[in-house]
Amino acid sequence: MKKILLSISLALLISFSLFVSFQYIFQKEMTTNETQFFSRTFDDSDKILLIGSSHVGMLDSEEIEKIINENHSEEFEIYNLAKGSDTPTKRLKHFSQIHSLKPILVVYGLGFRDFAGITPINNEYPLPNPENFIKNSFYFEADFLQNPKLTTLNVIRNIVGVTPSHATSMTSTPFFPYSERHSNIMYLEDIGIFYKNNAEVTKIPEPENNLQLQSLIFLLNQFENNNIDVILFITPHNSEYLETLNDVDKKNFENIIEFIENKYDIHVNSLLTNYTKSEIWSSPNHIVHGPKGFIFNQDIAKMIIEET
């Protein structure tokens, strides 16, 4: 029995060590890409930055730049700095990098997941968060484990040739890798089937207890203190995803947006339900990238033109 327990413990230790090493290597590769992008030599053109999660990542920065420059007396450079599974807390850590580009405007897309709470450990979800486990057990900052699922998926896709492990730092969308799957349509009927077979729970704490909202407030204060104008918008979601949310979480999200608008006396542009029934989705909750998603690019371009 002791040999069996020892073998199991050794197997678990080896598996966990390989998992951590795997995540560290490929997350370091992504971090290197960020370093390369921000160390680029940029000209003095007016820069507009798009930031947010993968929902924002689906925007075509080149198409938006083309629309704006064709309808504006000035010329702008548009950079899409979206990252998969980004949150205000994660974005706050990179404010200095954003500030280094000296943007005249930041366009920040926010969705339900941006304000989701951390799932507590309970009987239903007994496994600990790997980042917190390492941090609490070994007193080691394990930032590379913030999103092990995304890192793992990117590596698997790289192995099978679906997408590169990261985007190239020389593009105007340096942190979001595109592949053929991002330009293919997933129909609403299939999305509905997906959510029936894959329950997705997005729990959103109320404003007074929402850590992501607190990070967003701090980030917006940073923009304000450094004279960087900001456009906030709610990212589009399809009808099938919206049906997975309960009324409490929807109300908490509404209260968060209302709090932001009142605190900063700004209007948060909402694209939440603009395309709910449109067949322009490439995945269960992402607008298709490229020409098929033109209306999304066009609506963001209109926001920017009105602001500038």
PASEBA-1860 file (N, C-alpha, C; in nm, 3 decimals):
! residues 308
1> MKKILLSI> 0.082/-0.120/0.000/0.000/0.000/0.000/0.087/0.127/0.000 ~ 0.195/0.122/0.082/0.284/0.238/0.088/0.349/0.265/-0.048 ~ 0.385/0.157/-0.118/0.447/0.173/-0.251/0.348/0.235/-0.349 ~ 0.223/0.193/-0.337/0.120/0.247/-0.427/0.099/0.395/-0.401 ~ 0.089/0.432/-0.272/0.071/0.572/-0.236/0.191/0.656/-0.279 ~ 0.311/0.598/-0.261/0.433/0.669/-0.301/0.436/0.689/-0.453 ~ 0.395/0.587/-0.526/0.393/0.596/-0.673/0.294/0.701/-0.720 ~ 0.174/0.701/-0.656/0.072/0.800/-0.693/0.120/0.940/-0.661
9> SLALLISF> 0.180/0.958/-0.543/0.230/1.090/-0.503/0.340/1.138/-0.596 ~ 0.428/1.046/-0.634/0.537/1.081/-0.725/0.482/1.118/-0.863 ~ 0.383/1.044/-0.909/0.322/1.073/-1.039/0.254/1.209/-1.039 ~ 0.183/1.240/-0.929/0.117/1.369/-0.917/0.219/1.482/-0.913 ~ 0.329/1.461/-0.839/0.433/1.563/-0.829/0.497/1.590/-0.964 ~ 0.526/1.482/-1.037/0.588/1.498/-1.169/0.491/1.568/-1.265 ~ 0.363/1.528/-1.260/0.262/1.589/-1.348/0.247/1.737/-1.317 ~ 0.242/1.771/-1.188/0.226/1.911/-1.150/0.348/1.992/-1.190
17> SLFVSFQY> 0.467/1.933/-1.173/0.590/2.003/-1.210/0.595/2.029/-1.361 ~ 0.555/1.929/-1.438/0.551/1.947/-1.584/0.449/2.053/-1.624 ~ 0.334/2.052/-1.555/0.230/2.151/-1.585/0.282/2.293/-1.559 ~ 0.344/2.314/-1.442/0.396/2.446/-1.406/0.505/2.488/-1.503 ~ 0.596/2.396/-1.536/0.704/2.429/-1.630/0.649/2.464/-1.767 ~ 0.551/2.386/-1.809/0.484/2.407/-1.938/0.423/2.547/-1.944 ~ 0.351/2.584/-1.839/0.285/2.715/-1.835/0.388/2.827/-1.832 ~ 0.494/2.808/-1.753/0.596/2.913/-1.738/0.666/2.941/-1.871
25> IFQKEMTT> 0.703/2.835/-1.942/0.777/2.852/-2.068/0.695/2.929/-2.170 ~ 0.570/2.890/-2.188/0.491/2.951/-2.294/0.434/3.086/-2.253 ~ 0.409/3.104/-2.123/0.367/3.237/-2.079/0.484/3.335/-2.091 ~ 0.605/3.287/-2.065/0.724/3.372/-2.081/0.740/3.414/-2.226 ~ 0.704/3.324/-2.318/0.710/3.355/-2.461/0.615/3.470/-2.494 ~ 0.494/3.467/-2.434/0.398/3.575/-2.456/0.448/3.706/-2.396 ~ 0.510/3.698/-2.277/0.563/3.818/-2.212/0.674/3.880/-2.296 ~ 0.758/3.795/-2.356/0.865/3.843/-2.443/0.806/3.919/-2.561
33> NETQFFSR> 0.694/3.871/-2.611/0.628/3.937/-2.722/0.584/4.078/-2.683 ~ 0.534/4.092/-2.561/0.493/4.224/-2.511/0.613/4.317/-2.503 ~ 0.722/4.265/-2.450/0.845/4.346/-2.438/0.891/4.395/-2.574 ~ 0.885/4.307/-2.672/0.928/4.344/-2.808/0.837/4.452/-2.866 ~ 0.707/4.441/-2.842/0.614/4.540/-2.897/0.639/4.677/-2.835 ~ 0.644/4.684/-2.704/0.658/4.815/-2.638/0.797/4.875/-2.654 ~ 0.893/4.796/-2.698/1.027/4.850/-2.723/1.044/4.895/-2.868 ~ 0.938/4.878/-2.949/0.943/4.924/-3.087/0.957/5.076/-3.092
41> TFDDSDKI> 1.011/5.126/-3.202/1.020/5.270/-3.223/0.895/5.316/-3.296 ~ 0.816/5.397/-3.228/0.691/5.448/-3.287/0.713/5.592/-3.332 ~ 0.642/5.629/-3.439/0.653/5.767/-3.485/0.562/5.856/-3.400 ~ 0.551/5.982/-3.438/0.476/6.079/-3.357/0.328/6.088/-3.396 ~ 0.281/5.996/-3.474/0.139/5.997/-3.513/0.050/5.982/-3.391 ~ -0.070/6.039/-3.399/-0.167/6.024/-3.290/-0.212/5.878/-3.283 ~ -0.201/5.821/-3.164/-0.231/5.680/-3.147/-0.361/5.661/-3.068 ~ -0.441/5.568/-3.112/-0.563/5.528/-3.042/-0.550/5.380/-3.011
49> LLIGSSHV> -0.571/5.343/-2.885/-0.554/5.206/-2.841/-0.689/5.141/-2.809 ~ -0.707/5.021/-2.856/-0.822/4.938/-2.820/-0.775/4.839/-2.715 ~ -0.841/4.833/-2.600/-0.800/4.739/-2.497/-0.921/4.661/-2.446 ~ -0.894/4.545/-2.387/-0.999/4.460/-2.334/-0.963/4.314/-2.355 ~ -1.062/4.229/-2.345/-1.041/4.085/-2.355/-1.052/4.038/-2.500 ~ -1.072/3.909/-2.519/-1.082/3.852/-2.653/-1.200/3.908/-2.732 ~ -1.304/3.959/-2.663/-1.416/4.023/-2.734/-1.365/4.142/-2.815 ~ -1.275/4.219/-2.755/-1.214/4.333/-2.824/-1.112/4.283/-2.925
57> GMLDSEEI> -1.049/4.171/-2.895/-0.949/4.116/-2.985/-1.001/4.086/-3.123 ~ -1.132/4.065/-3.134/-1.191/4.033/-3.264/-1.205/4.155/-3.355 ~ -1.182/4.273/-3.301/-1.188/4.394/-3.383/-1.069/4.402/-3.477 ~ -1.094/4.449/-3.597/-0.989/4.463/-3.699/-0.933/4.605/-3.692 ~ -0.818/4.621/-3.632/-0.759/4.754/-3.612/-0.730/4.824/-3.744 ~ -0.688/4.748/-3.844/-0.657/4.809/-3.974/-0.783/4.861/-4.041 ~ -0.892/4.786/-4.031/-1.018/4.828/-4.091/-1.073/4.952/-4.019 ~ -1.063/4.953/-3.887/-1.109/5.069/-3.809/-1.027/5.192/-3.844
65> EKIINENH> -0.897/5.174/-3.856/-0.808/5.285/-3.892/-0.844/5.341/-4.029 ~ -0.875/5.252/-4.122/-0.912/5.295/-4.257/-1.041/5.376/-4.255 ~ -1.142/5.328/-4.181/-1.271/5.399/-4.174/-1.253/5.537/-4.112 ~ -1.178/5.543/-4.004/-1.158/5.671/-3.933/-1.083/5.771/-4.021 ~ -0.974/5.727/-4.081/-0.892/5.820/-4.160/-0.960/5.865/-4.288 ~ -1.056/5.786/-4.336/-1.133/5.827/-4.454/-1.241/5.929/-4.418 ~ -1.274/5.937/-4.290/-1.383/6.025/-4.246/-1.338/6.128/-4.143 ~ -1.208/6.156/-4.141/-1.156/6.250/-4.041/-1.050/6.338/-4.105
73> SEEFEIYN> -1.040/6.458/-4.058/-0.941/6.551/-4.114/-0.799/6.517/-4.068 ~ -0.787/6.447/-3.955/-0.656/6.405/-3.905/-0.636/6.257/-3.933 ~ -0.509/6.215/-3.925/-0.479/6.073/-3.943/-0.437/6.013/-3.810 ~ -0.486/5.892/-3.786/-0.458/5.823/-3.660/-0.401/5.685/-3.688 ~ -0.326/5.634/-3.589/-0.281/5.496/-3.591/-0.360/5.421/-3.485 ~ -0.417/5.307/-3.523/-0.498/5.228/-3.431/-0.424/5.101/-3.394 ~ -0.414/5.074/-3.265/-0.352/4.950/-3.217/-0.452/4.876/-3.128 ~ -0.468/4.749/-3.158/-0.556/4.665/-3.076/-0.468/4.587/-2.978
81> LAKGSDTP> -0.473/4.626/-2.850/-0.389/4.562/-2.748/-0.468/4.463/-2.664 ~ -0.576/4.410/-2.719/-0.659/4.313/-2.646/-0.579/4.187/-2.613 ~ -0.616/4.126/-2.501/-0.556/3.999/-2.459/-0.665/3.903/-2.418 ~ -0.648/3.776/-2.447/-0.745/3.677/-2.407/-0.763/3.674/-2.257 ~ -0.889/3.671/-2.211/-0.924/3.665/-2.068/-0.872/3.784/-1.989 ~ -0.857/3.898/-2.055/-0.813/4.018/-1.985/-0.920/4.064/-1.886 ~ -0.876/4.128/-1.779/-0.967/4.188/-1.680/-0.908/4.322/-1.638 ~ -0.988/4.409/-1.575/-0.933/4.536/-1.526/-0.813/4.517/-1.432
89> TKRLKHFS> -0.817/4.414/-1.349/-0.706/4.389/-1.256/-0.577/4.358/-1.330 ~ -0.587/4.275/-1.433/-0.469/4.243/-1.513/-0.421/4.363/-1.593 ~ -0.516/4.438/-1.649/-0.481/4.553/-1.733/-0.414/4.661/-1.651 ~ -0.456/4.677/-1.526/-0.401/4.780/-1.440/-0.250/4.764/-1.424 ~ -0.202/4.640/-1.423/-0.059/4.614/-1.406/0.023/4.668/-1.523 ~ -0.043/4.692/-1.637/0.031/4.733/-1.757/0.000/4.877/-1.797 ~ -0.048/4.956/-1.700/-0.079/5.095/-1.733/0.045/5.170/-1.781 ~ 0.159/5.148/-1.716/0.280/5.222/-1.753/0.320/5.194/-1.898
97> QIHSLKPI> 0.298/5.070/-1.944/0.329/5.036/-2.083/0.234/5.108/-2.179 ~ 0.107/5.112/-2.141/0.010/5.185/-2.224/0.046/5.333/-2.229 ~ 0.079/5.387/-2.114/0.113/5.530/-2.106/0.237/5.562/-2.188 ~ 0.328/5.466/-2.199/0.452/5.490/-2.274/0.427/5.514/-2.423 ~ 0.314/5.467/-2.473/0.281/5.489/-2.614/0.223/5.627/-2.640 ~ 0.191/5.699/-2.534/0.135/5.835/-2.541/0.009/5.840/-2.629 ~ -0.089/5.757/-2.599/-0.211/5.758/-2.680/-0.293/5.883/-2.655 ~ -0.366/5.928/-2.754/-0.458/6.040/-2.734/-0.594/5.989/-2.689
105> LVVYGLGF> -0.618/5.858/-2.711/-0.747/5.801/-2.675/-0.731/5.651/-2.652 ~ -0.801/5.603/-2.548/-0.808/5.459/-2.520/-0.953/5.417/-2.530 ~ -0.980/5.313/-2.606/-1.115/5.260/-2.623/-1.120/5.126/-2.551 ~ -1.197/5.120/-2.442/-1.195/5.005/-2.352/-1.329/4.931/-2.360 ~ -1.324/4.805/-2.406/-1.443/4.722/-2.414/-1.462/4.638/-2.290 ~ -1.582/4.642/-2.232/-1.610/4.571/-2.108/-1.730/4.479/-2.127 ~ -1.720/4.358/-2.074/-1.831/4.264/-2.080/-1.858/4.204/-1.944 ~ -1.949/4.108/-1.938/-1.986/4.047/-1.811/-1.867/3.981/-1.742
113> RDFAGITP> -1.785/3.912/-1.819/-1.673/3.838/-1.759/-1.569/3.932/-1.697 ~ -1.565/4.056/-1.743/-1.468/4.151/-1.687/-1.494/4.177/-1.540 ~ -1.617/4.156/-1.494/-1.653/4.186/-1.356/-1.690/4.060/-1.278 ~ -1.656/3.944/-1.333/-1.689/3.818/-1.267/-1.605/3.801/-1.141 ~ -1.664/3.735/-1.042/-1.593/3.712/-0.916/-1.511/3.585/-0.923 ~ -1.426/3.566/-0.823/-1.344/3.445/-0.813/-1.428/3.334/-0.751 ~ -1.430/3.218/-0.815/-1.508/3.106/-0.765/-1.443/3.051/-0.639 ~ -1.513/3.047/-0.524/-1.454/2.995/-0.401/-1.436/2.844/-0.408
121> INNEYPLP> -1.345/2.790/-0.327/-1.327/2.645/-0.320/-1.441/2.587/-0.238 ~ -1.512/2.491/-0.293/-1.621/2.427/-0.221/-1.630/2.281/-0.265 ~ -1.734/2.214/-0.222/-1.747/2.072/-0.253/-1.767/2.047/-0.402 ~ -1.828/2.145/-0.469/-1.854/2.128/-0.612/-1.728/2.150/-0.694 ~ -1.641/2.246/-0.648/-1.514/2.275/-0.716/-1.401/2.258/-0.615 ~ -1.360/2.134/-0.589/-1.263/2.109/-0.482/-1.119/2.144/-0.515 ~ -1.086/2.162/-0.643/-0.946/2.186/-0.679/-0.909/2.332/-0.659 ~ -0.790/2.361/-0.603/-0.748/2.500/-0.580/-0.704/2.568/-0.707
129> NPENFIKN> -0.709/2.701/-0.706/-0.656/2.778/-0.816/-0.505/2.762/-0.817 ~ -0.443/2.718/-0.930/-0.299/2.691/-0.930/-0.214/2.811/-0.895 ~ -0.254/2.931/-0.942/-0.175/3.051/-0.910/-0.176/3.077/-0.760 ~ -0.295/3.071/-0.698/-0.306/3.095/-0.554/-0.237/2.986/-0.474 ~ -0.244/2.862/-0.523/-0.182/2.750/-0.452/-0.031/2.770/-0.441 ~ 0.034/2.806/-0.552/0.179/2.827/-0.551/0.215/2.949/-0.467 ~ 0.136/3.055/-0.483/0.164/3.179/-0.410/0.154/3.158/-0.259 ~ 0.050/3.087/-0.216/0.028/3.066/-0.074/0.118/2.958/-0.014
137> SFYFEADF> 0.154/2.859/-0.095/0.233/2.747/-0.044/0.383/2.775/-0.048 ~ 0.426/2.844/-0.154/0.571/2.863/-0.173/0.612/3.010/-0.171 ~ 0.516/3.099/-0.147/0.543/3.243/-0.140/0.614/3.292/-0.266 ~ 0.561/3.246/-0.378/0.620/3.277/-0.508/0.512/3.336/-0.598 ~ 0.541/3.451/-0.660/0.446/3.514/-0.749/0.435/3.432/-0.877 ~ 0.318/3.371/-0.897/0.298/3.284/-1.012/0.206/3.349/-1.115 ~ 0.243/3.467/-1.161/0.158/3.539/-1.256/0.138/3.460/-1.386 ~ 0.235/3.373/-1.419/0.223/3.298/-1.543/0.111/3.195/-1.538
145> LQNPKLTT> 0.052/3.175/-1.419/-0.059/3.082/-1.406/-0.194/3.152/-1.399 ~ -0.198/3.280/-1.436/-0.324/3.353/-1.429/-0.427/3.295/-1.524 ~ -0.382/3.241/-1.636/-0.478/3.186/-1.732/-0.421/3.059/-1.796 ~ -0.408/2.950/-1.716/-0.349/2.827/-1.770/-0.431/2.767/-1.883 ~ -0.562/2.786/-1.879/-0.648/2.730/-1.985/-0.613/2.791/-2.119 ~ -0.600/2.927/-2.124/-0.570/2.994/-2.250/-0.433/2.954/-2.301 ~ -0.334/2.950/-2.211/-0.198/2.913/-2.252/-0.197/2.772/-2.309 ~ -0.263/2.679/-2.241/-0.267/2.541/-2.286/-0.334/2.528/-2.422
153> LNVIRNIV> -0.447/2.597/-2.440/-0.518/2.591/-2.568/-0.433/2.646/-2.681 ~ -0.363/2.756/-2.655/-0.278/2.816/-2.758/-0.167/2.720/-2.800 ~ -0.109/2.651/-2.700/-0.001/2.558/-2.731/-0.052/2.439/-2.810 ~ -0.167/2.384/-2.770/-0.226/2.271/-2.841/-0.257/2.310/-2.986 ~ -0.314/2.432/-3.002/-0.345/2.478/-3.138/-0.218/2.494/-3.220 ~ -0.110/2.536/-3.152/0.017/2.551/-3.222/0.070/2.415/-3.268 ~ 0.056/2.315/-3.182/0.105/2.181/-3.213/0.032/2.122/-3.334 ~ -0.100/2.142/-3.339/-0.178/2.085/-3.449/-0.186/2.179/-3.569
161> GVTPSHAT> -0.121/2.296/-3.558/-0.113/2.386/-3.671/-0.234/2.474/-3.691 ~ -0.315/2.494/-3.586/-0.434/2.577/-3.600/-0.401/2.724/-3.585 ~ -0.312/2.758/-3.494/-0.278/2.898/-3.472/-0.140/2.907/-3.408 ~ -0.067/3.016/-3.426/0.062/3.030/-3.359/0.043/3.045/-3.210 ~ 0.150/3.020/-3.132/0.140/3.028/-2.987/0.120/3.172/-2.941 ~ 0.158/3.267/-3.023/0.131/3.407/-2.993/0.133/3.488/-3.122 ~ 0.079/3.609/-3.114/0.080/3.695/-3.232/0.218/3.757/-3.249 ~ 0.243/3.814/-3.365/0.371/3.879/-3.386/0.368/4.021/-3.332
169> SMTSTPFF> 0.475/4.063/-3.270/0.482/4.194/-3.207/0.489/4.307/-3.309 ~ 0.508/4.274/-3.438/0.523/4.378/-3.539/0.390/4.419/-3.603 ~ 0.280/4.358/-3.561/0.150/4.394/-3.616/0.084/4.502/-3.531 ~ -0.033/4.547/-3.577/-0.109/4.645/-3.498/-0.199/4.576/-3.396 ~ -0.199/4.443/-3.397/-0.269/4.364/-3.294/-0.169/4.263/-3.240 ~ -0.079/4.308/-3.153/0.039/4.229/-3.117/0.017/4.115/-3.018 ~ -0.096/4.114/-2.946/-0.112/4.015/-2.839/-0.225/3.916/-2.863 ~ -0.285/3.924/-2.981/-0.399/3.837/-3.008/-0.377/3.764/-3.139
177> PYSERHSN> -0.352/3.633/-3.133/-0.325/3.557/-3.255/-0.453/3.521/-3.328 ~ -0.454/3.544/-3.459/-0.570/3.509/-3.540/-0.542/3.381/-3.618 ~ -0.648/3.306/-3.640/-0.638/3.187/-3.724/-0.766/3.178/-3.806 ~ -0.775/3.076/-3.887/-0.891/3.059/-3.974/-1.020/3.048/-3.894 ~ -1.014/2.988/-3.776/-1.135/2.967/-3.697/-1.198/3.099/-3.654 ~ -1.118/3.208/-3.643/-1.172/3.337/-3.603/-1.256/3.403/-3.713 ~ -1.241/3.356/-3.836/-1.316/3.416/-3.947/-1.429/3.327/-3.996 ~ -1.449/3.212/-3.929/-1.558/3.121/-3.964/-1.682/3.150/-3.880
185> IMYLEDIG> -1.799/3.128/-3.938/-1.924/3.155/-3.868/-1.970/3.033/-3.787 ~ -2.011/3.059/-3.663/-2.079/2.959/-3.581/-2.223/3.007/-3.564 ~ -2.317/2.931/-3.615/-2.456/2.977/-3.618/-2.521/2.969/-3.480 ~ -2.620/3.055/-3.459/-2.685/3.065/-3.328/-2.743/2.931/-3.283 ~ -2.795/2.854/-3.377/-2.850/2.723/-3.340/-2.742/2.636/-3.277 ~ -2.622/2.639/-3.335/-2.511/2.560/-3.281/-2.462/2.617/-3.149 ~ -2.466/2.749/-3.136/-2.426/2.812/-3.010/-2.522/2.772/-2.899 ~ -2.652/2.767/-2.931/-2.751/2.724/-2.833/-2.725/2.581/-2.786
193> IFYKNNAE> -2.691/2.494/-2.880/-2.659/2.354/-2.846/-2.534/2.349/-2.758 ~ -2.436/2.434/-2.792/-2.312/2.438/-2.713/-2.342/2.471/-2.567 ~ -2.424/2.574/-2.543/-2.451/2.614/-2.405/-2.538/2.514/-2.331 ~ -2.618/2.438/-2.403/-2.697/2.333/-2.338/-2.608/2.221/-2.289 ~ -2.500/2.196/-2.363/-2.408/2.087/-2.328/-2.289/2.133/-2.245 ~ -2.268/2.264/-2.239/-2.154/2.319/-2.164/-2.203/2.436/-2.079 ~ -2.248/2.406/-1.960/-2.301/2.510/-1.873/-2.192/2.611/-1.839 ~ -2.221/2.738/-1.861/-2.126/2.845/-1.829/-2.188/2.936/-1.724
201> VTKIPEPE> -2.120/2.949/-1.611/-2.173/3.029/-1.502/-2.085/3.152/-1.482 ~ -2.141/3.269/-1.503/-2.069/3.394/-1.482/-2.132/3.464/-1.362 ~ -2.065/3.459/-1.248/-2.117/3.520/-1.126/-2.055/3.658/-1.110 ~ -2.139/3.760/-1.097/-2.092/3.897/-1.088/-2.129/3.956/-0.952 ~ -2.031/3.981/-0.867/-2.059/4.043/-0.737/-2.116/4.184/-0.753 ~ -2.190/4.229/-0.655/-2.246/4.363/-0.658/-2.134/4.467/-0.656 ~ -2.162/4.591/-0.699/-2.057/4.694/-0.712/-1.971/4.713/-0.587 ~ -2.033/4.716/-0.470/-1.957/4.745/-0.348/-1.860/4.633/-0.310
209> NNLQLQSL> -1.878/4.513/-0.366/-1.789/4.401/-0.335/-1.718/4.349/-0.459 ~ -1.713/4.429/-0.563/-1.657/4.383/-0.689/-1.512/4.429/-0.705 ~ -1.419/4.336/-0.693/-1.277/4.370/-0.699/-1.237/4.421/-0.837 ~ -1.299/4.368/-0.942/-1.266/4.414/-1.076/-1.310/4.558/-1.098 ~ -1.424/4.595/-1.040/-1.469/4.734/-1.049/-1.371/4.826/-0.979 ~ -1.322/4.785/-0.864/-1.224/4.865/-0.791/-1.098/4.887/-0.874 ~ -1.053/4.782/-0.943/-0.935/4.794/-1.030/-0.964/4.888/-1.147 ~ -1.086/4.877/-1.202/-1.122/4.963/-1.314/-1.124/5.109/-1.271
217> IFLLNQFE> -1.176/5.137/-1.153/-1.179/5.274/-1.102/-1.038/5.330/-1.090 ~ -0.949/5.249/-1.035/-0.810/5.293/-1.021/-0.747/5.318/-1.158 ~ -0.777/5.232/-1.253/-0.723/5.246/-1.388/-0.777/5.371/-1.456 ~ -0.906/5.397/-1.442/-0.966/5.517/-1.502/-0.909/5.643/-1.439 ~ -0.880/5.637/-1.309/-0.816/5.751/-1.242/-0.678/5.777/-1.300 ~ -0.607/5.669/-1.331/-0.474/5.682/-1.391/-0.483/5.750/-1.528 ~ -0.580/5.708/-1.607/-0.600/5.771/-1.738/-0.633/5.920/-1.720 ~ -0.721/5.949/-1.629/-0.764/6.087/-1.606/-0.648/6.173/-1.559
225> NNNIDVIL> -0.568/6.121/-1.466/-0.455/6.197/-1.412/-0.346/6.222/-1.516 ~ -0.344/6.140/-1.619/-0.242/6.155/-1.725/-0.300/6.211/-1.854 ~ -0.420/6.270/-1.842/-0.484/6.339/-1.955/-0.502/6.250/-2.078 ~ -0.539/6.125/-2.053/-0.569/6.032/-2.162/-0.720/6.014/-2.168 ~ -0.779/6.053/-2.280/-0.923/6.038/-2.296/-0.960/5.889/-2.310 ~ -1.078/5.855/-2.261/-1.122/5.715/-2.262/-1.264/5.704/-2.314 ~ -1.286/5.607/-2.402/-1.421/5.567/-2.441/-1.446/5.429/-2.381 ~ -1.555/5.415/-2.310/-1.593/5.285/-2.256/-1.712/5.232/-2.337
233> FITPHNSE> -1.708/5.104/-2.369/-1.823/5.045/-2.436/-1.845/4.903/-2.385 ~ -1.970/4.861/-2.388/-2.006/4.725/-2.349/-1.996/4.637/-2.473 ~ -1.920/4.530/-2.463/-1.899/4.444/-2.578/-2.027/4.368/-2.614 ~ -2.043/4.334/-2.742/-2.165/4.263/-2.785/-2.167/4.118/-2.735 ~ -2.287/4.071/-2.706/-2.309/3.932/-2.664/-2.428/3.878/-2.742 ~ -2.426/3.749/-2.772/-2.539/3.693/-2.846/-2.651/3.648/-2.752 ~ -2.766/3.621/-2.811/-2.885/3.588/-2.733/-2.868/3.459/-2.653 ~ -2.795/3.364/-2.707/-2.778/3.235/-2.638/-2.695/3.250/-2.511
241> YLETLNDV> -2.590/3.334/-2.519/-2.508/3.358/-2.399/-2.588/3.434/-2.294 ~ -2.661/3.535/-2.336/-2.737/3.617/-2.241/-2.838/3.533/-2.164 ~ -2.886/3.428/-2.226/-2.982/3.341/-2.157/-2.917/3.257/-2.048 ~ -2.783/3.246/-2.049/-2.716/3.170/-1.944/-2.701/3.251/-1.816 ~ -2.723/3.384/-1.824/-2.707/3.471/-1.708/-2.837/3.479/-1.629 ~ -2.826/3.481/-1.497/-2.948/3.498/-1.418/-2.974/3.647/-1.394 ~ -3.092/3.678/-1.346/-3.134/3.818/-1.330/-3.049/3.894/-1.229 ~ -3.001/3.826/-1.126/-2.919/3.892/-1.024/-2.788/3.941/-1.084
249> DKKNFENI> -2.723/3.856/-1.163/-2.595/3.893/-1.223/-2.613/4.002/-1.328 ~ -2.722/3.994/-1.404/-2.750/4.099/-1.502/-2.770/4.233/-1.431 ~ -2.844/4.230/-1.320/-2.870/4.353/-1.245/-2.742/4.409/-1.184 ~ -2.656/4.322/-1.131/-2.529/4.367/-1.076/-2.443/4.433/-1.183 ~ -2.446/4.375/-1.304/-2.371/4.434/-1.415/-2.427/4.572/-1.449 ~ -2.558/4.584/-1.456/-2.622/4.713/-1.484/-2.585/4.816/-1.377 ~ -2.583/4.773/-1.252/-2.549/4.865/-1.143/-2.403/4.910/-1.151 ~ -2.317/4.820/-1.196/-2.175/4.855/-1.212/-2.159/4.962/-1.319
257> IEFIENKY> -2.226/4.943/-1.432/-2.218/5.040/-1.541/-2.276/5.174/-1.496 ~ -2.386/5.171/-1.425/-2.448/5.294/-1.374/-2.354/5.364/-1.277 ~ -2.287/5.288/-1.193/-2.191/5.345/-1.097/-2.079/5.417/-1.172 ~ -2.025/5.354/-1.275/-1.916/5.413/-1.353/-1.962/5.544/-1.419 ~ -2.081/5.540/-1.478/-2.133/5.659/-1.547/-2.153/5.774/-1.450 ~ -2.203/5.746/-1.331/-2.228/5.852/-1.233/-2.097/5.905/-1.175 ~ -2.002/5.817/-1.150/-1.877/5.859/-1.088/-1.794/5.946/-1.181 ~ -1.794/5.912/-1.310/-1.708/5.985/-1.405/-1.786/6.074/-1.500
265> DIHVNSLL> -1.917/6.082/-1.479/-2.002/6.167/-1.562/-1.977/6.140/-1.710 ~ -1.977/6.013/-1.746/-1.956/5.975/-1.885/-2.067/5.878/-1.927 ~ -2.082/5.864/-2.056/-2.179/5.769/-2.110/-2.104/5.645/-2.156 ~ -2.144/5.529/-2.105/-2.084/5.403/-2.149/-2.164/5.354/-2.269 ~ -2.100/5.355/-2.385/-2.167/5.311/-2.508/-2.197/5.161/-2.499 ~ -2.318/5.122/-2.532/-2.355/4.982/-2.522/-2.380/4.919/-2.658 ~ -2.303/4.813/-2.686/-2.327/4.728/-2.804/-2.380/4.592/-2.757 ~ -2.423/4.586/-2.632/-2.459/4.460/-2.568/-2.557/4.377/-2.651
273> TNYTKSEI> -2.664/4.441/-2.697/-2.768/4.365/-2.767/-2.780/4.403/-2.915 ~ -2.680/4.473/-2.967/-2.688/4.519/-3.107/-2.694/4.406/-3.209 ~ -2.626/4.295/-3.179/-2.618/4.188/-3.279/-2.660/4.053/-3.219 ~ -2.746/4.055/-3.119/-2.779/3.932/-3.046/-2.828/3.820/-3.137 ~ -2.906/3.855/-3.239/-2.965/3.754/-3.327/-2.896/3.748/-3.463 ~ -2.788/3.824/-3.478/-2.717/3.826/-3.607/-2.626/3.704/-3.619 ~ -2.613/3.653/-3.740/-2.526/3.537/-3.764/-2.384/3.586/-3.797 ~ -2.323/3.651/-3.698/-2.187/3.703/-3.718/-2.095/3.659/-3.605
281> WSSPNHIV> -2.120/3.540/-3.551/-2.042/3.490/-3.438/-1.948/3.381/-3.484 ~ -1.824/3.385/-3.433/-1.726/3.284/-3.472/-1.710/3.177/-3.365 ~ -1.768/3.201/-3.248/-1.759/3.110/-3.135/-1.880/3.137/-3.046 ~ -1.895/3.066/-2.935/-2.013/3.089/-2.851/-2.035/3.232/-2.804 ~ -1.931/3.316/-2.804/-1.957/3.453/-2.758/-1.861/3.556/-2.815 ~ -1.813/3.534/-2.938/-1.721/3.628/-3.001/-1.767/3.662/-3.143 ~ -1.766/3.793/-3.174/-1.795/3.836/-3.310/-1.687/3.783/-3.403 ~ -1.726/3.747/-3.524/-1.630/3.696/-3.621/-1.530/3.807/-3.657
289> HGPKGFIF> -1.406/3.767/-3.683/-1.301/3.862/-3.721/-1.295/3.872/-3.874 ~ -1.273/3.994/-3.923/-1.259/4.012/-4.066/-1.383/4.074/-4.130 ~ -1.396/4.064/-4.263/-1.506/4.130/-4.336/-1.645/4.094/-4.285 ~ -1.665/3.971/-4.241/-1.798/3.929/-4.194/-1.839/4.003/-4.066 ~ -1.741/4.055/-3.995/-1.770/4.129/-3.873/-1.759/4.279/-3.893 ~ -1.777/4.323/-4.016/-1.757/4.465/-4.051/-1.841/4.558/-3.965 ~ -1.964/4.521/-3.933/-2.053/4.611/-3.859/-1.996/4.643/-3.721 ~ -1.928/4.548/-3.659/-1.865/4.570/-3.528/-1.754/4.674/-3.542
297> NQDIAKMI> -1.668/4.658/-3.643/-1.561/4.754/-3.668/-1.618/4.893/-3.698 ~ -1.724/4.895/-3.777/-1.786/5.022/-3.817/-1.844/5.096/-3.696 ~ -1.909/5.023/-3.606/-1.969/5.088/-3.489/-1.862/5.144/-3.395 ~ -1.751/5.073/-3.381/-1.641/5.124/-3.297/-1.578/5.246/-3.364 ~ -1.562/5.241/-3.495/-1.506/5.355/-3.568/-1.593/5.479/-3.550 ~ -1.726/5.461/-3.554/-1.818/5.573/-3.533/-1.799/5.636/-3.396 ~ -1.784/5.553/-3.293/-1.760/5.604/-3.157/-1.636/5.692/-3.154 ~ -1.531/5.644/-3.219/-1.404/5.718/-3.217/-1.416/5.848/-3.293
305> IEET> -1.481/5.845/-3.409/-1.497/5.966/-3.490/-1.575/6.071/-3.412 ~ -1.680/6.029/-3.343/-1.760/6.123/-3.265/-1.681/6.182/-3.149 ~ -1.589/6.106/-3.095/-1.509/6.153/-2.981/-1.396/6.244/-3.024 ~ -1.342/6.223/-3.144/-1.225/6.299/-3.188/-1.266/6.413/-3.283
END
